[in-house]
Amino acid sequence: MGTVVDDAASVEFHAFFERHHAELARFARLLTGEADAADDLAADALLALWHRWDRVRAADHPVAYARGVVANLARTRIRSAVRERRRITLFWSQREDKTENPDIAGKIDVQEALRRLPFRKRACVVLRHAFDLSEKDTALALGVSVGTVKSQTSKGMAELKRLLGTDEAPMRVHAGVLPTGGAGGRDR
């Protein structure tokens, strides 16, 4: 059951929402250039404001506070989009290797073993060994630290060795063995 204070805060927030939602959505659209995402960003910002409503309504300029939240959410969205574009660019910029007389059975075994790796290990192994990316470029593509790339690649190669039942992991995972279809594995 709500109290009088809770009800008053709810009414006050609802009025704030009605008065400023359209303006905040427009602000988000102008920051991101994405009309579809603007309402979502404004709604996310208003939800964050509701969770901190006591602090917001005590602020000297609650609308400025709200604009700051929208700006931070928009910045995060833009950074995510930039990282994704970099990943795609790095992925597609690498030349494709051609192999004469490929070992089809071996290729299938490696594909299956790669599918069984958790996503981050698989991504590190594939980018490092199939696409010859440096640790730094792999870290940039995945949005992780170089140390994470090193450890995940090492663990992924050890797991591949175990899955393939050999003392030696494949020295080079060719781009042609990349699994297609389902995501498989979990991100750890």
Contacts in CASP RR format, 6 or more apart in sequence:
PFRMAT RR
TARGET T0000
AUTHOR 0000-0000-0000
METHOD contacts of the structure
MODEL  1
MGTVVDDAASVEFHAFFERHHAELARFARLLTGEADAADDLAADALLALW
HRWDRVRAADHPVAYARGVVANLARTRIRSAVRERRRITLFWSQREDKTE
NPDIAGKIDVQEALRRLPFRKRACVVLRHAFDLSEKDTALALGVSVGTVK
SQTSKGMAELKRLLGTDEAPMRVHAGVLPTGGAGGRDR
9 53 0 8 1.000
9 54 0 8 1.000
9 57 0 8 1.000
12 53 0 8 1.000
12 57 0 8 1.000
13 49 0 8 1.000
13 50 0 8 1.000
13 53 0 8 1.000
13 57 0 8 1.000
16 49 0 8 1.000
16 57 0 8 1.000
16 62 0 8 1.000
16 66 0 8 1.000
17 46 0 8 1.000
20 63 0 8 1.000
20 66 0 8 1.000
21 42 0 8 1.000
21 43 0 8 1.000
21 46 0 8 1.000
23 63 0 8 1.000
24 41 0 8 1.000
24 42 0 8 1.000
24 45 0 8 1.000
24 46 0 8 1.000
24 66 0 8 1.000
24 67 0 8 1.000
24 70 0 8 1.000
25 38 0 8 1.000
25 39 0 8 1.000
25 41 0 8 1.000
25 42 0 8 1.000
26 38 0 8 1.000
27 42 0 8 1.000
27 67 0 8 1.000
27 70 0 8 1.000
27 71 0 8 1.000
28 37 0 8 1.000
28 38 0 8 1.000
28 39 0 8 1.000
28 41 0 8 1.000
28 42 0 8 1.000
28 45 0 8 1.000
28 70 0 8 1.000
28 73 0 8 1.000
28 74 0 8 1.000
29 35 0 8 1.000
29 37 0 8 1.000
29 38 0 8 1.000
31 70 0 8 1.000
31 71 0 8 1.000
31 74 0 8 1.000
31 75 0 8 1.000
31 78 0 8 1.000
32 38 0 8 1.000
32 41 0 8 1.000
32 74 0 8 1.000
32 77 0 8 1.000
32 78 0 8 1.000
34 77 0 8 1.000
37 77 0 8 1.000
41 70 0 8 1.000
41 73 0 8 1.000
41 74 0 8 1.000
41 77 0 8 1.000
42 70 0 8 1.000
44 73 0 8 1.000
45 66 0 8 1.000
45 69 0 8 1.000
45 70 0 8 1.000
45 73 0 8 1.000
46 66 0 8 1.000
48 69 0 8 1.000
48 73 0 8 1.000
49 56 0 8 1.000
49 65 0 8 1.000
49 66 0 8 1.000
49 69 0 8 1.000
56 62 0 8 1.000
56 65 0 8 1.000
56 66 0 8 1.000
59 65 0 8 1.000
83 143 0 8 1.000
86 140 0 8 1.000
86 141 0 8 1.000
87 141 0 8 1.000
87 142 0 8 1.000
90 127 0 8 1.000
90 131 0 8 1.000
90 133 0 8 1.000
90 137 0 8 1.000
90 140 0 8 1.000
90 141 0 8 1.000
91 127 0 8 1.000
91 131 0 8 1.000
91 141 0 8 1.000
94 131 0 8 1.000
94 132 0 8 1.000
94 133 0 8 1.000
94 175 0 8 1.000
96 175 0 8 1.000
96 176 0 8 1.000
97 174 0 8 1.000
97 175 0 8 1.000
97 176 0 8 1.000
99 174 0 8 1.000
99 176 0 8 1.000
102 174 0 8 1.000
107 174 0 8 1.000
107 176 0 8 1.000
107 177 0 8 1.000
109 164 0 8 1.000
110 160 0 8 1.000
110 164 0 8 1.000
110 170 0 8 1.000
110 173 0 8 1.000
110 177 0 8 1.000
111 177 0 8 1.000
111 178 0 8 1.000
111 179 0 8 1.000
112 163 0 8 1.000
113 160 0 8 1.000
113 163 0 8 1.000
113 164 0 8 1.000
114 122 0 8 1.000
114 125 0 8 1.000
114 126 0 8 1.000
114 160 0 8 1.000
114 173 0 8 1.000
114 177 0 8 1.000
114 178 0 8 1.000
114 179 0 8 1.000
115 122 0 8 1.000
115 179 0 8 1.000
115 184 0 8 1.000
115 185 0 8 1.000
116 159 0 8 1.000
116 163 0 8 1.000
116 184 0 8 1.000
116 185 0 8 1.000
117 125 0 8 1.000
117 156 0 8 1.000
117 159 0 8 1.000
117 160 0 8 1.000
117 163 0 8 1.000
117 185 0 8 1.000
118 185 0 8 1.000
118 186 0 8 1.000
118 187 0 8 1.000
118 188 0 8 1.000
119 183 0 8 1.000
119 184 0 8 1.000
119 185 0 8 1.000
119 186 0 8 1.000
119 187 0 8 1.000
119 188 0 8 1.000
120 142 0 8 1.000
120 144 0 8 1.000
120 148 0 8 1.000
120 152 0 8 1.000
120 187 0 8 1.000
120 188 0 8 1.000
121 152 0 8 1.000
121 153 0 8 1.000
121 155 0 8 1.000
121 156 0 8 1.000
121 159 0 8 1.000
121 188 0 8 1.000
122 156 0 8 1.000
122 185 0 8 1.000
123 142 0 8 1.000
123 152 0 8 1.000
124 138 0 8 1.000
124 142 0 8 1.000
124 148 0 8 1.000
124 149 0 8 1.000
124 152 0 8 1.000
124 153 0 8 1.000
124 156 0 8 1.000
125 152 0 8 1.000
125 153 0 8 1.000
125 156 0 8 1.000
125 157 0 8 1.000
125 160 0 8 1.000
125 173 0 8 1.000
126 173 0 8 1.000
126 178 0 8 1.000
127 133 0 8 1.000
127 137 0 8 1.000
127 138 0 8 1.000
127 141 0 8 1.000
127 142 0 8 1.000
128 135 0 8 1.000
128 138 0 8 1.000
128 149 0 8 1.000
128 153 0 8 1.000
129 153 0 8 1.000
129 157 0 8 1.000
129 170 0 8 1.000
129 171 0 8 1.000
129 172 0 8 1.000
129 173 0 8 1.000
130 172 0 8 1.000
130 173 0 8 1.000
130 174 0 8 1.000
130 175 0 8 1.000
130 176 0 8 1.000
130 177 0 8 1.000
130 178 0 8 1.000
131 175 0 8 1.000
133 141 0 8 1.000
135 146 0 8 1.000
135 147 0 8 1.000
135 149 0 8 1.000
135 150 0 8 1.000
135 153 0 8 1.000
136 146 0 8 1.000
138 149 0 8 1.000
138 153 0 8 1.000
139 145 0 8 1.000
139 146 0 8 1.000
139 147 0 8 1.000
139 148 0 8 1.000
139 149 0 8 1.000
142 148 0 8 1.000
142 149 0 8 1.000
144 152 0 8 1.000
157 169 0 8 1.000
158 169 0 8 1.000
160 169 0 8 1.000
160 170 0 8 1.000
161 167 0 8 1.000
161 168 0 8 1.000
161 169 0 8 1.000
164 170 0 8 1.000
END
